[in-house]
Amino acid sequence: MSTVGIIGAGNIGTNVAKAAIAAGHDVVIANSRGPETLSDLVEELGSGRAKAVTVEDAARAGDFVVVAIPLKSIEDLPKEPLEDKVVLDANNYYPQRDGRIAVLDANLATTSELLQKHLPHSHVVKAFNHINAKDIPRDGQPAGTEDRRALAIAGADPGAKAVATAFLDTLGYDAVDMGDLSESWRIERDTPGYGARLNADELSETLAGTERVHQV
Ligand SMILES: NC(=O)c1ccc[n+]([C@@H]2O[C@H](COP(=O)([O-])OP(=O)(O)OC[C@H]3O[C@@H](n4cnc5c(N)ncnc54)[C@H](OP(=O)(O)O)[C@@H]3O)[C@@H](O)[C@H]2O)c1
């Protein structure tokens, strides 16, 4: 079992933490306001496996790190403590929240490529972006279960994708590899696979048939 660093303690961060703890991992979780603001969450998570820390400490202590903050805030992430780490990126682009981002509007980049650009020495893997946060702790099933839910991943580094795949498996999900981060538009907001509960075959087929549309 691993120590999972989680940066962002909102919908995604909290629910990844719940699922990770249920699977036997330890969690170090951070938000923008400091660990003292997360005491209720740590109590709710229970089990002694969750610790509230600073962003830097979550980055350093995690065997790998889940980034679960709004896209508009990714440039706040510290580079040095995330160097050489596997970084799982749950981000989506919502212009009403994040402001307009020209390269995304023009389909010249994916959200995860923006994070990879900000963290050039980390191994970014897209993960968790297309499942409703609340479903993460409740939809997982043991490996081999018929119709097990699958989640899409993408990234440049096979070793990092193996880490993501193994983590998802412990939470109860199959992983479907979309290829490089440049392919992760296939599961960004408003695509057919976004939010849908699909098994691995269904998700692979859906991703293959997805057409790239302009952001609105
Ligand atoms: N909600 C979903 O079901 C869902 C599903 C898939 C993907 N996503 C994507 O995942 C990302 C996070 O979404 P969410 O719904 O979890 O957001 P959220 O509920 O608004 O939580 C955001 C968290 O990020 C923290 N944060 C913000 N800026 C930060 C910074 N600079 N450093 C450290 N922590 C920071 C916030 O801390 P403070 O409160 O202290 O500011 C808060 O804990 C978004 O890109 C979203 O589109 C969401």
The ligand as an ORCA input file, in Angstrom:
! r2SCAN-3c Opt
* xyz 0 1
  N     -16.435     17.618     -8.707
  C     -16.348     16.557     -9.507
  O     -17.208     15.648     -9.473
  C     -15.168     16.443    -10.440
  C     -15.047     15.262    -11.172
  C     -13.932     15.097    -11.995
  C     -12.996     16.112    -12.104
  N     -13.163     17.278    -11.413
  C     -12.142     18.329    -11.597
  O     -11.229     18.237    -10.504
  C     -10.741     19.547    -10.152
  C     -11.124     19.812     -8.700
  O     -12.544     19.834     -8.626
  P     -13.344     19.775     -7.238
  O     -14.780     19.644     -7.623
  O     -12.734     18.797     -6.320
  O     -13.066     21.254     -6.703
  P     -13.497     21.907     -5.303
  O     -14.531     21.058     -4.620
  O     -13.799     23.336     -5.577
  O     -12.158     21.810     -4.423
  C     -11.003     22.464     -4.816
  C      -9.952     22.220     -3.769
  O      -8.725     22.731     -4.295
  C      -8.105     23.501     -3.298
  N      -7.256     24.495     -3.930
  C      -7.596     25.516     -4.739
  N      -6.510     26.193     -5.146
  C      -5.456     25.591     -4.538
  C      -4.068     25.842     -4.529
  N      -3.542     26.836     -5.245
  N      -3.278     25.039     -3.775
  C      -3.820     24.031     -3.058
  N      -5.137     23.730     -3.041
  C      -5.936     24.514     -3.764
  C      -9.233     24.111     -2.511
  O      -8.752     24.505     -1.256
  P      -9.364     25.775     -0.495
  O     -10.795     25.456     -0.253
  O      -8.532     25.886      0.736
  O      -9.178     26.946     -1.439
  C     -10.188     22.927     -2.440
  O      -9.835     22.079     -1.382
  C     -11.403     20.506    -11.148
  O     -10.584     20.720    -12.250
  C     -12.674     19.746    -11.555
  O     -13.169     20.174    -12.818
  C     -14.220     17.452    -10.563
*
